[in-house]
Amino acid sequence: MLNERFPILSGKGVTKIFGLGRQKTVAVDHVDFNFYAGEIISIVGESGSGKTTLAKMLLGLISHTEGDIFYHEKKRDISSQKKKQEYWKGIQAIFQDPFSSYNIFNKIDSVLLDCIYMRGGRGLPHAKKVELMTEACSFVNLKFEELTNKYPFELSGGQMQRLMIARIFLLKPKILLADEPTSMIDASSRATILDYLLKLRSETGMTTIFITHDIGLAYYVSDTVYIMERGKFVEHGSADEVILTPRNEYTKRLISDVPKIYEEWDLSTV
């Protein structure tokens, strides 16, 4: 269920071109989109489809070459570092590789305290900060007292992924962008991480954007699915519309490539 029906993040003709002349590459090619408040969206495509480049533009990590991005129905302005930091209070990300998502010199306490400070809690009493960090860790089934004074690299991959979600619990952004958040962890941990993200959405009304090549994941979690091929959105609609009654040949191929346990696997193309 969507709790409000307005686009919290949208784009018109958003394009990213790398290079010049014969060397130029159109990574994202004039895409339009509307992501609504409280919605779960999946952007699905193979490697090289442009989905991660689009994610970086949405986060403001790279600039777009053409088009406009709108935040709360106003043209996004991240022209200064101060404006960019204000924007980042409302949009945060979880990335594919948890090991590259942390500063190796910062202890876990510092990672979590930075989130509290970003939400204006620098002046809170120490006991309150510990309470908030303990609550955030507990949300993802971690014990803060076992993490304090440790460095992120002392944790397992699954623990690091859960710590990233604990950060989001503290920050409570309006939008979470999750770029292949479960691709580097085992199947049981993957289900747990997805459950935490869905629980976070239900508790905070957060808009969640999954960037993924996994069309099964997209069907399982999404309200809306966008299919991306060679920088363009070739199909979008509700998860049922796109996955159960696909119109585009590329979408049909993505679905047909998913192995089914009750059918003999065709390995001739491998």
C-alpha positions, 0 to 999 in steps of 0.5 A: 500500500502506498501511503501518499500518491505523489512522486518523491523522486522523478526524472525527465529525459535523464541522460548520462554520456561519458567521453566525447566524439567517437569515444562517447558512451551513452550510459543512461539514455533519456529516461523518465521515471516517477518514484512515489512515497512509500513505494518499493521500486526495482530497476532491473537489468543486466550488467552494463544496462546503465542501472548503477550509473542511474543510481549514482545520479539519483544519489548525486554522486555523479552529474547528469548530462541532460534532463532534470531530476526532481525531489519532492516535485521541485527541481533538485538543487545540489549545487553546493556541498551544504545543499548536497548534505541536506539532500543526503539527509533524505536519500541514503544508499546500501551498496553491493560490497559492504567491505568497501562501504566503510572507512577502515580507520573508523570504529563502529561507534563512530559509524553509528554516531555519525548517523546520529549527528547527521540527524541533529543529535550531536548535543544528546547525552552520551547515555541517549546516544548509546540507547539509540545505537543499541536500538539500531543494532537490535533492529538488525539482531546485532548487540551493540555491546559486542560491537563497540570499539571494534572496526567494521573489518572485524565483522563478517560480510552478513554482519556488515550488511546488517550494520549498514541497515542499522545506519539507515534505521538511525538516519531514517531517510525518505528514500533508500537506494539499495544497489545489489544489497544481497548479492555477496551474501549467502541465501539465508542471510539474503532473506534476512536482509530483505526482511529487515529492509521490508520491515524498515519500509513498513515502519517508516514509510520509506521509499525503497529503490532496488537496483538489481539483475535479479528479476525474482527478487524484483517480483518478490519485493516490488510494487513497481518494476522498471526494466532497463536495457542499454541505458533505456527503460524498455518496460515498466509497471506493477510487478504483476504486469511486468513479470507475469504479462511482459510485453518487451522481448528483453523482459521476456528473455530475462524471465526465461533465463531464470532457472526453474527447478521443475524444468530441465535446464538448457545449458547450451548457451553457457 
